[in-house]
């Protein structure tokens, strides 16, 4: 059975999200369908703030009158409100509706009463222009009325912070779909997130006072909230501090709002492009969890990224740069630069970081950097059709700055491509879920750390674990030269050495675990006795051909069986035609 937290928090939450989205009925006409989210997302955030603050509204107003002339008043007012934010306006949604003739001025007064951190959220929504448009089409009053109805109530006594996060997720997905945008660009389903959290927290010792968690592409920050939830399930006394960066204004605004409502520090939610505008220089974190975009170019960030790489070890991208058309390895390097000693990261990648790039290329050098520092702990291959916007195979990379002794110098590969439960109804291209049972199998495989181990049943749901030495992924790319020969077949010499014939030049990839000279004597010289290695051109490369390691040969169907099957089909077709053309009238 699929985890309820992963598939649906509850019917009431789905109904609440649907109800909020149906407010769009009053926007039809003046707003196009793909613009509904421009109204609904910020209004949902404002109403959540409103309903959280409503019980302490009078206390905040009273405190404000006492301290409003002081230079610094935030501390007084946040204590009065009980949150990291407050509102000093005398209006509530109820009193706004009592004066429909002045709805715009009063609503703007209400919004202006929010603390500065909320103002930052609203600015990212560009809410001022949205209000103006609602006023022009006479829909502002109606929208506020819909949100103030009993079914629009979003107070914490009815909607928990976790449930509210689900509502935000659902609304962002609907908005993305209506906008023709890939919902998966902002949304990672909970079944995948919970697998990532459990891989990170497997055998974790959470006995210290504070745990820091970082998501470099946080979207609406649900990965962070899931990590906080999971950590507190293990130890409710541990303080969890979340940090995140996001480049999409509306999803950043939701993430910051969500953090404020959950009681965290909203200043830890920062806006900007992670690759070109790092908001956490010098910071390190115990855990990093992220699903960065893959297959997206980094042309926009190229100048800043290259400048960062030029800093060498003082920067985040010293090992090398991937091809300009795919920047996902840059996020891996950024995450590694943010891991504290003993820190651990789970990050989702597509297949290209496993093998793209020849020896000496940026992608290969990045793999070399990770493997030779012994930071790659495990890679989990997921099934296809796990995400809403792509059906391709995806992989969870688990990286660790301080592996346990028994895992040092090794990498665990887990093929979980057969470990899924098919959904009854697809969401975009997401047709498969990681059920509780599937997640338990994968985490068991990771935790037990056994080589050539099978978990589950090959006739159904299963995953496989294999363990390799880190050096097994490396190879020397050697250049094999053959000599030029003159008209008489004699070798052309220059300065006592044979001249290489570029037309006969070849390359060989020799595993690092093999001796170069022994390999050359065994594999090349018997067939080309005049060949030699140009050792000045030897390059080290790394790749992780995961598919090859788990490949199982399937013998072809016997010819006799194929013939028998064809003959059977021919007989069935002949019988059908005979019935069709000789049917009695």
TORLOVO-107150 format. One line per 3 residues: number of its first residue (from 1); their letters; for each residue x, y, z of C-alpha. Coordinates in Angstrom, 2 decimals. Layout:
% TORLOVO-107150
NUM> A> X Y Z | ... $
END
This chain:
% TORLOVO-107150
1> XXX> 0.00 0.00 0.00 | 1.36 3.44 -0.90 | 2.24 5.69 2.03 $
4> XXX> -0.69 8.03 2.66 | 1.73 10.87 3.20 | 3.20 10.20 -0.22 $
7> XXX> 0.05 9.79 -2.29 | -2.57 11.89 -0.54 | -2.54 13.55 2.86 $
10> XXX> -6.28 13.10 3.08 | -9.43 13.83 1.17 | -10.03 17.00 3.20 $
13> XXX> -6.68 18.44 2.09 | -7.33 17.65 -1.56 | -10.78 19.18 -1.22 $
16> XXX> -9.31 22.28 0.38 | -6.85 22.76 -2.48 | -9.61 22.20 -5.02 $
19> XXX> -11.85 24.69 -3.23 | -9.12 27.33 -3.25 | -8.43 26.75 -6.94 $
22> XXX> -12.17 27.08 -7.68 | -11.97 30.70 -6.55 | -10.79 31.15 -10.13 $
25> XXX> -14.46 31.07 -11.14 | -14.75 34.75 -10.17 | -11.69 35.57 -12.30 $
28> XXX> -12.96 34.15 -15.57 | -12.89 36.70 -18.36 | -10.54 39.43 -17.09 $
31> XXX> -7.90 36.82 -16.21 | -6.86 34.09 -18.62 | -6.71 30.51 -17.26 $
34> XXX> -2.91 30.51 -17.12 | -3.07 33.68 -14.97 | -5.32 32.30 -12.23 $
37> XXX> -2.34 31.26 -10.14 | -1.10 34.86 -10.10 | -4.10 35.63 -7.89 $
40> XXX> -4.67 32.35 -6.08 | -1.12 31.65 -4.87 | -0.52 35.03 -3.12 $
43> XXX> -4.09 35.15 -1.78 | -3.64 31.69 -0.26 | -0.44 32.84 1.44 $
46> XXX> -2.09 36.05 2.71 | -5.12 34.12 4.04 | -2.86 31.60 5.78 $
49> XXX> -1.01 34.49 7.46 | -4.34 36.12 8.36 | -5.82 33.00 9.95 $
52> XXX> -2.63 32.25 11.88 | -2.55 35.78 13.30 | -6.27 36.16 13.99 $
55> XXX> -6.25 34.78 17.58 | -3.52 37.28 18.63 | -4.73 40.17 16.46 $
58> XXX> -6.02 42.33 19.34 | -2.91 41.67 21.45 | -0.64 42.76 18.59 $
61> XXX> -2.64 45.98 18.04 | -2.48 46.75 21.76 | 1.27 46.11 21.88 $
64> XXX> 1.83 48.16 18.72 | 0.20 51.22 20.30 | 2.63 50.92 23.20 $
67> XXX> 5.86 50.53 21.19 | 5.19 52.19 17.80 | 7.41 55.16 18.61 $
70> XXX> 10.42 53.00 19.47 | 13.26 52.56 16.98 | 13.06 48.76 17.01 $
73> XXX> 9.67 47.10 17.53 | 9.88 43.72 15.76 | 10.79 41.73 18.86 $
76> XXX> 7.83 43.08 20.84 | 5.36 42.36 18.06 | 6.57 38.87 17.14 $
79> XXX> 6.30 37.89 20.81 | 2.75 39.25 20.84 | 1.79 37.44 17.63 $
82> XXX> 3.45 34.15 18.51 | 5.07 33.95 15.05 | 8.10 35.28 13.21 $
85> XXX> 5.77 37.82 11.56 | 2.91 40.12 12.54 | 0.34 42.60 11.20 $
88> XXX> -0.37 45.99 12.77 | -3.36 46.89 10.60 | -6.72 47.11 12.38 $
91> XXX> -8.40 45.34 9.47 | -9.26 41.67 9.22 | -10.94 39.91 6.28 $
94> XXX> -14.25 40.25 8.16 | -13.96 44.01 8.58 | -12.70 44.42 4.99 $
97> XXX> -15.92 42.86 3.70 | -17.99 45.18 5.91 | -16.91 48.16 3.77 $
100> XXX> -17.14 47.10 0.09 | -16.94 50.67 -1.21 | -13.41 51.08 0.13 $
103> XXX> -12.20 47.54 -0.40 | -9.03 48.46 -2.32 | -7.76 51.15 0.08 $
106> XXX> -8.57 49.05 3.12 | -7.00 45.90 1.68 | -3.83 47.79 0.83 $
109> XXX> -3.82 49.16 4.37 | -4.14 45.61 5.67 | -1.22 44.37 3.55 $
112> XXX> 0.93 47.38 4.55 | 0.49 46.35 8.18 | 2.49 43.15 7.71 $
115> XXX> 6.05 42.89 8.97 | 8.96 43.33 6.55 | 9.52 39.63 5.95 $
118> XXX> 5.94 39.26 4.69 | 6.39 42.35 2.52 | 9.31 40.56 0.87 $
121> XXX> 7.08 37.56 0.15 | 4.36 39.72 -1.40 | 6.90 41.62 -3.51 $
124> XXX> 8.08 38.34 -5.06 | 4.48 37.66 -6.12 | 4.27 41.15 -7.71 $
127> XXX> 1.02 41.32 -5.77 | 0.57 45.10 -6.09 | -0.07 44.81 -9.83 $
130> XXX> -2.38 41.83 -9.32 | -4.50 43.85 -6.86 | -4.77 46.66 -9.40 $
133> XXX> -6.01 44.23 -12.04 | -8.57 42.72 -9.66 | -9.87 46.22 -8.85 $
136> XXX> -10.18 47.08 -12.54 | -12.40 44.05 -13.15 | -14.36 44.38 -9.87 $
139> XXX> -13.23 41.00 -8.56 | -11.19 41.97 -5.46 | -14.20 42.00 -3.12 $
142> XXX> -15.46 38.68 -4.49 | -12.07 37.01 -4.10 | -11.71 38.19 -0.50 $
145> XXX> -15.28 37.02 0.20 | -14.53 33.54 -1.18 | -11.38 33.22 0.91 $
148> XXX> -13.23 34.41 4.03 | -15.92 31.73 3.71 | -15.82 28.82 6.21 $
151> XXX> -14.47 26.51 3.51 | -11.60 28.95 2.94 | -10.39 28.87 6.53 $
154> XXX> -6.66 28.05 6.76 | -5.95 28.42 10.47 | -3.38 26.14 12.14 $
157> XXX> -6.06 24.63 14.40 | -7.61 23.03 11.28 | -4.73 22.93 8.79 $
160> XXX> -1.32 21.84 10.11 | 1.93 23.20 8.70 | 2.53 19.87 6.91 $
163> XXX> -0.97 19.86 5.42 | -0.61 23.48 4.37 | 2.59 22.52 2.58 $
166> XXX> 0.63 19.93 0.62 | -1.97 22.53 -0.30 | 0.76 24.84 -1.59 $
169> XXX> 2.27 21.95 -3.56 | -1.06 21.12 -5.14 | -1.73 24.74 -6.10 $
172> XXX> 1.74 25.19 -7.61 | 1.23 22.02 -9.65 | -2.15 23.22 -10.93 $
175> XXX> -0.75 26.64 -11.77 | 2.22 25.13 -13.60 | -0.05 22.84 -15.60 $
178> XXX> -2.45 25.65 -16.52 | 0.50 27.79 -17.54 | 1.76 25.06 -19.88 $
181> XXX> 4.81 24.83 -17.64 | 6.36 21.60 -16.52 | 4.96 21.02 -13.03 $
184> XXX> 7.97 18.85 -12.24 | 10.18 21.93 -12.44 | 8.76 22.92 -9.04 $
187> XXX> 7.51 19.65 -7.65 | 9.06 16.41 -6.39 | 6.50 13.91 -5.15 $
190> XXX> 6.60 12.86 -1.53 | 7.33 9.19 -2.18 | 10.70 10.14 -3.67 $
193> XXX> 11.42 12.74 -0.97 | 10.75 10.25 1.83 | 13.12 7.75 0.21 $
196> XXX> 15.81 10.43 0.09 | 15.26 11.41 3.72 | 15.43 7.78 4.85 $
199> XXX> 18.67 7.19 2.93 | 20.16 10.28 4.57 | 18.99 9.36 8.06 $
202> XXX> 19.70 5.62 7.90 | 21.75 4.84 11.05 | 22.01 8.56 11.82 $
205> XXX> 22.99 9.57 15.34 | 20.73 12.49 16.19 | 21.78 13.07 19.76 $
208> XXX> 23.30 16.52 19.32 | 21.38 19.73 19.87 | 21.06 21.22 16.38 $
211> XXX> 20.87 19.69 12.91 | 21.19 21.88 9.81 | 19.55 21.00 6.50 $
214> XXX> 20.11 22.75 3.14 | 18.27 22.60 -0.17 | 19.98 24.54 -2.96 $
217> XXX> 16.94 24.36 -5.28 | 14.18 24.32 -2.71 | 11.07 25.08 -4.79 $
220> XXX> 8.28 25.41 -2.21 | 10.64 23.94 0.46 | 8.83 20.64 0.89 $
223> XXX> 12.07 18.62 0.91 | 13.18 20.69 3.89 | 9.89 20.20 5.73 $
226> XXX> 10.03 16.44 5.06 | 13.56 16.26 6.48 | 12.46 18.18 9.56 $
229> XXX> 9.48 15.86 9.96 | 11.60 12.71 9.62 | 14.31 13.95 12.02 $
232> XXX> 11.72 14.78 14.67 | 10.19 11.32 14.27 | 13.60 9.93 15.23 $
235> XXX> 14.30 12.43 18.01 | 11.72 15.06 18.90 | 14.23 16.95 21.07 $
238> XXX> 16.61 17.77 18.22 | 16.45 21.32 16.92 | 16.32 21.38 13.10 $
241> XXX> 17.38 24.54 11.26 | 16.51 24.66 7.56 | 18.24 26.72 4.87 $
244> XXX> 17.19 27.04 1.24 | 17.72 28.98 -1.97 | 15.30 29.34 -4.88 $
247> XXX> 15.29 31.30 -8.14 | 11.58 31.16 -9.07 | 9.90 34.17 -7.39 $
250> XXX> 6.50 32.63 -6.65 | 7.81 29.32 -5.30 | 10.40 31.22 -3.25 $
253> XXX> 7.60 33.33 -1.78 | 5.66 30.19 -0.80 | 8.79 28.63 0.72 $
256> XXX> 9.50 31.71 2.81 | 5.86 31.96 3.89 | 5.84 28.28 4.84 $
259> XXX> 9.01 28.72 6.89 | 7.55 31.66 8.79 | 4.36 29.75 9.55 $
262> XXX> 6.34 26.72 10.80 | 8.23 28.95 13.22 | 11.60 28.80 11.47 $
265> XXX> 13.84 31.72 10.59 | 12.58 33.22 7.31 | 15.99 34.81 6.74 $
268> XXX> 17.29 31.31 6.02 | 15.11 31.20 2.89 | 17.01 33.20 0.27 $
271> XXX> 16.28 34.27 -3.25 | 18.75 34.00 -6.12 | 20.34 31.74 -8.70 $
274> XXX> 22.39 29.15 -6.79 | 25.01 28.80 -9.53 | 25.68 32.49 -10.14 $
277> XXX> 24.51 34.12 -6.90 | 25.34 31.86 -3.96 | 23.44 33.14 -0.92 $
280> XXX> 25.34 31.00 1.59 | 29.07 31.66 1.07 | 31.09 30.15 3.89 $
283> XXX> 28.14 28.15 5.25 | 28.30 24.39 5.81 | 25.46 22.05 6.68 $
286> XXX> 25.04 18.57 8.11 | 22.54 17.48 5.45 | 21.88 18.54 1.89 $
289> XXX> 18.81 17.31 0.01 | 17.96 18.56 -3.47 | 16.38 17.88 -6.85 $
292> XXX> 18.11 20.36 -9.18 | 17.01 20.77 -12.80 | 18.68 18.35 -15.18 $
295> XXX> 19.21 18.79 -18.87 | 19.12 22.59 -18.41 | 21.92 24.72 -19.85 $
298> XXX> 23.91 27.19 -17.77 | 24.50 29.83 -20.45 | 22.87 32.52 -18.32 $
301> XXX> 25.23 31.78 -15.44 | 28.31 31.08 -17.59 | 30.30 34.22 -16.76 $
304> XXX> 29.75 33.90 -13.01 | 30.38 30.13 -13.01 | 33.64 30.46 -14.93 $
307> XXX> 34.77 33.22 -12.55 | 33.97 30.94 -9.61 | 35.89 28.07 -11.21 $
310> XXX> 38.90 30.37 -11.71 | 39.17 30.70 -7.91 | 40.38 27.10 -7.80 $
313> XXX> 40.06 25.43 -4.41 | 38.69 28.69 -2.98 | 35.65 28.38 -5.22 $
316> XXX> 32.88 25.82 -5.66 | 33.71 24.56 -9.16 | 37.46 23.88 -9.08 $
319> XXX> 37.41 20.24 -10.36 | 35.98 21.13 -13.76 | 32.92 22.35 -15.63 $
322> XXX> 30.32 20.18 -17.35 | 29.14 20.81 -20.89 | 27.24 24.07 -21.27 $
325> XXX> 24.03 22.23 -22.19 | 23.70 20.41 -18.85 | 24.53 22.05 -15.53 $
328> XXX> 23.40 19.43 -13.04 | 26.93 18.45 -12.01 | 27.48 22.06 -10.96 $
331> XXX> 24.80 21.57 -8.31 | 26.59 18.46 -7.07 | 29.80 20.48 -6.66 $
334> XXX> 27.91 23.28 -4.94 | 26.37 20.79 -2.53 | 29.74 19.21 -1.74 $
337> XXX> 31.18 22.63 -1.00 | 28.37 23.16 1.54 | 28.75 19.84 3.40 $
340> XXX> 30.24 20.06 6.86 | 32.79 17.44 7.94 | 30.67 14.33 8.35 $
343> XXX> 27.92 15.89 6.25 | 25.73 13.88 3.89 | 23.88 14.73 0.69 $
346> XXX> 21.12 13.12 -1.37 | 20.66 14.64 -4.82 | 18.66 13.52 -7.84 $
349> XXX> 20.36 13.27 -11.24 | 19.54 11.84 -14.65 | 21.85 9.38 -16.38 $
352> XXX> 24.36 11.75 -17.98 | 26.49 12.46 -14.85 | 27.22 8.72 -14.70 $
355> XXX> 29.09 8.54 -17.97 | 28.95 11.72 -20.09 | 32.32 13.12 -21.15 $
358> XXX> 35.54 11.44 -22.22 | 38.71 11.13 -20.12 | 40.05 14.59 -19.32 $
361> XXX> 36.70 16.32 -19.91 | 34.90 18.40 -17.30 | 32.24 15.77 -16.48 $
364> XXX> 34.87 13.03 -16.12 | 37.08 15.25 -13.98 | 34.15 15.97 -11.67 $
367> XXX> 33.54 12.23 -11.23 | 37.26 11.76 -10.61 | 37.23 14.49 -7.96 $
370> XXX> 34.29 12.90 -6.15 | 35.56 9.32 -6.33 | 39.20 10.01 -5.50 $
373> XXX> 38.09 12.00 -2.44 | 35.95 8.96 -1.52 | 32.77 11.03 -1.17 $
376> XXX> 30.45 8.91 -3.31 | 28.65 6.53 -0.96 | 25.84 5.07 -3.08 $
379> XXX> 23.73 5.52 -6.21 | 20.14 4.32 -6.36 | 18.57 3.84 -9.78 $
382> XXX> 14.83 4.54 -9.71 | 12.30 3.20 -12.16 | 11.19 5.20 -15.17 $
385> XXX> 8.00 7.31 -14.96 | 8.67 8.55 -11.43 | 8.37 12.27 -12.16 $
388> XXX> 5.54 14.40 -13.48 | 7.54 15.98 -16.28 | 9.81 13.20 -17.50 $
391> XXX> 9.63 9.44 -17.96 | 13.40 8.86 -18.08 | 15.45 6.88 -15.57 $
394> XXX> 16.64 8.92 -12.62 | 19.19 8.31 -9.89 | 19.65 9.34 -6.27 $
397> XXX> 23.31 10.04 -5.52 | 24.22 9.71 -1.84 | 27.45 11.53 -1.00 $
400> XXX> 29.16 11.60 2.37 | 32.10 13.64 3.64 | 33.05 11.07 6.27 $
403> XXX> 32.04 7.51 5.42 | 31.98 4.79 8.09 | 35.14 2.68 7.98 $
406> XXX> 33.43 -0.33 6.39 | 32.25 1.83 3.46 | 35.55 3.63 2.83 $
409> XXX> 37.04 3.20 -0.62 | 33.83 1.61 -1.91 | 30.66 2.60 -3.73 $
412> XXX> 27.31 0.84 -3.41 | 25.09 0.64 -6.48 | 21.42 -0.21 -5.94 $
415> XXX> 19.23 -1.05 -8.91 | 15.71 -0.17 -7.76 | 14.32 0.14 -11.27 $
418> XXX> 11.94 -2.75 -10.49 | 11.01 -1.43 -7.06 | 7.79 0.51 -7.59 $
421> XXX> 4.02 0.31 -7.46 | 2.05 1.40 -10.50 | -0.38 4.25 -9.90 $
424> XXX> -4.05 3.76 -10.62 | -4.07 7.16 -12.29 | -1.02 8.85 -13.78 $
427> XXX> -0.10 12.44 -12.91 | 1.54 13.77 -16.04 | 4.25 11.22 -16.82 $
430> XXX> 4.34 9.94 -13.22 | 2.91 6.44 -13.46 | 4.94 4.79 -10.69 $
433> XXX> 5.15 5.34 -6.94 | 7.69 4.19 -4.37 | 5.38 2.48 -1.88 $
436> XXX> 6.20 1.90 1.79 | 7.26 -1.66 0.95 | 9.49 -0.48 -1.90 $
439> XXX> 11.11 2.18 0.25 | 11.76 -0.33 3.02 | 13.46 -2.71 0.56 $
442> XXX> 15.72 0.03 -0.81 | 16.66 1.39 2.61 | 17.28 -2.17 3.85 $
445> XXX> 19.62 -2.77 0.89 | 21.44 0.48 1.63 | 21.69 -0.19 5.37 $
448> XXX> 22.81 -3.82 5.16 | 25.51 -2.99 2.57 | 25.78 -6.45 0.98 $
451> XXX> 27.35 -7.27 -2.37 | 25.34 -9.19 -4.98 | 22.31 -9.15 -2.70 $
454> XXX> 18.67 -9.38 -3.82 | 15.85 -7.79 -1.85 | 12.33 -8.82 -2.74 $
457> XXX> 11.17 -11.24 -5.40 | 12.34 -11.10 -9.02 | 8.89 -12.13 -10.14 $
460> XXX> 7.54 -8.90 -8.63 | 8.99 -5.95 -6.71 | 12.70 -6.11 -5.95 $
463> XXX> 16.01 -4.27 -5.87 | 19.62 -5.43 -6.09 | 22.76 -4.25 -4.32 $
466> XXX> 26.34 -4.44 -5.62 | 29.50 -3.01 -4.11 | 32.60 -1.87 -5.99 $
469> XXX> 35.94 -0.40 -5.12 | 36.06 3.27 -6.15 | 39.04 2.65 -8.43 $
472> XXX> 37.00 0.18 -10.50 | 35.21 3.12 -12.12 | 38.49 4.65 -13.32 $
475> XXX> 40.49 4.01 -16.46 | 43.58 5.23 -18.27 | 42.87 6.33 -21.81 $
478> XXX> 46.05 5.49 -23.69 | 47.08 6.54 -27.19 | 48.52 3.65 -29.23 $
481> XXX> 50.85 4.74 -32.04 | 52.04 2.84 -35.10 | 55.09 3.91 -37.19 $
484> XXX> 55.11 5.50 -40.62 | 56.77 3.38 -43.33 | 58.48 4.50 -46.48 $
487> XXX> 58.05 3.12 -50.01 | 60.27 0.18 -49.16 | 58.28 -0.69 -46.05 $
490> XXX> 61.02 0.58 -43.75 | 60.07 2.46 -40.57 | 60.57 6.24 -40.90 $
493> XXX> 62.87 7.46 -38.12 | 63.52 10.97 -36.78 | 66.17 11.68 -34.16 $
496> XXX> 66.45 7.96 -33.54 | 62.75 7.47 -32.89 | 59.99 6.13 -35.17 $
499> XXX> 57.62 8.73 -36.61 | 53.98 8.06 -35.70 | 51.48 7.49 -38.50 $
502> XXX> 48.41 9.49 -37.42 | 46.21 7.44 -39.75 | 47.02 4.34 -37.70 $
505> XXX> 46.62 6.03 -34.28 | 44.20 4.32 -31.90 | 43.07 4.66 -28.30 $
508> XXX> 42.35 2.10 -25.59 | 40.62 2.48 -22.22 | 42.56 0.45 -19.68 $
511> XXX> 41.01 -0.08 -16.21 | 42.97 1.63 -13.45 | 43.15 -1.67 -11.62 $
514> XXX> 45.21 -3.16 -14.45 | 48.92 -2.59 -15.12 | 49.31 -0.55 -18.33 $
517> XXX> 52.38 -2.36 -19.65 | 50.95 -5.80 -18.91 | 47.69 -4.87 -20.62 $
520> XXX> 49.56 -3.53 -23.63 | 51.70 -6.65 -23.94 | 48.67 -8.88 -23.68 $
523> XXX> 46.04 -7.01 -25.71 | 47.96 -4.96 -28.31 | 51.46 -6.24 -29.12 $
526> XXX> 50.36 -9.70 -30.32 | 48.39 -7.96 -33.08 | 50.64 -4.92 -33.69 $
529> XXX> 54.23 -5.75 -32.69 | 55.51 -2.34 -33.85 | 53.06 -0.35 -31.71 $
532> XXX> 53.90 1.73 -28.65 | 52.12 3.85 -26.06 | 52.59 7.62 -26.20 $
535> XXX> 52.50 8.04 -22.43 | 52.54 11.83 -22.68 | 48.97 11.62 -24.01 $
538> XXX> 47.60 9.27 -21.33 | 44.54 10.67 -19.53 | 42.65 9.39 -16.51 $
541> XXX> 38.88 9.08 -16.85 | 36.01 7.90 -14.67 | 32.56 6.59 -15.55 $
544> XXX> 29.88 4.58 -13.75 | 28.22 2.29 -16.32 | 25.43 1.27 -13.98 $
547> XXX> 23.29 -0.44 -16.62 | 26.20 -2.71 -17.58 | 26.76 -3.82 -13.99 $
550> XXX> 23.15 -4.99 -13.61 | 22.67 -6.31 -17.14 | 21.31 -9.85 -17.35 $
553> XXX> 21.57 -11.75 -20.59 | 18.21 -12.89 -21.93 | 18.62 -15.70 -24.47 $
556> XXX> 16.57 -15.21 -27.65 | 13.44 -17.25 -28.17 | 14.24 -20.61 -29.87 $
559> XXX> 13.60 -20.62 -33.62 | 11.25 -23.62 -33.39 | 9.07 -21.76 -30.85 $
562> XXX> 8.92 -18.70 -33.11 | 7.91 -20.83 -36.11 | 5.23 -22.61 -34.06 $
565> XXX> 3.86 -19.27 -32.83 | 3.72 -17.87 -36.37 | 1.97 -20.98 -37.69 $
568> XXX> -0.58 -20.75 -34.90 | -1.29 -17.11 -35.78 | -1.64 -18.04 -39.46 $
571> XXX> -4.19 -20.75 -38.59 | -6.17 -18.32 -36.42 | -6.19 -15.70 -39.21 $
574> XXX> -7.25 -18.32 -41.80 | -10.07 -19.48 -39.54 | -11.24 -15.88 -39.00 $
577> XXX> -11.21 -15.14 -42.75 | -13.06 -18.35 -43.47 | -15.72 -17.43 -40.92 $
580> XXX> -16.03 -13.90 -42.32 | -16.43 -14.85 -46.01 | -18.48 -18.01 -45.58 $
583> XXX> -20.92 -16.72 -42.99 | -24.46 -17.87 -43.74 | -26.94 -15.08 -44.57 $
END
